[in-house]
């Protein structure tokens, strides 16, 4: 295999386009009575509110960015690469603040950082897969560190082969703390 660095221009604009597109769709498919519900966490209500404010012009611009991303990445697959590999998350999984379990959390800067690379698969519509490649060296727990692999359309089998190879040859997966093995044997 040959590693080729492929820059993705306009990553921040693409991320914003994805966020607005998702927020708009989320709000569109939920009725106004969702704002009155008491079982939604504040972050979800904020997301619904943001989505309701997206104008037609902004949504059209988001979809133009999506079209550009699809074309740009498709061209990279045609000319330079078979797969596109990025970190699944550019940071080790952040700890959940104590209050967030009961009330939720709206931390847009952290959310943007965590989603820095994974949104591109969804925005551009290419098949992608994330897989653990190692574990952090946290004192009290080992958190998975993952990579994301994206392939061209109709190349899902290549993703499965790469994932299988990584799982069998590269990383020894650890069972989660609360794991129950179910066996048919």
Secondary structure, DSSP 4 states (H G I P E B T S, - for coil): --------TTHHHHHHHHHHHHHHHHHHTS-GGGGG-SSS-HHHHHHHHHHHT--HHHHHHHHHHHHHHHHHHHHHHHHT-SEEEEESSSSPPPPPPTTHHHH----HHHHHHHTTTTHHHHHHT--EEEEEEEE---SS-PPEEEEEEEE-TT-HHHHHHHHHHIIIII--PPPPTT-------
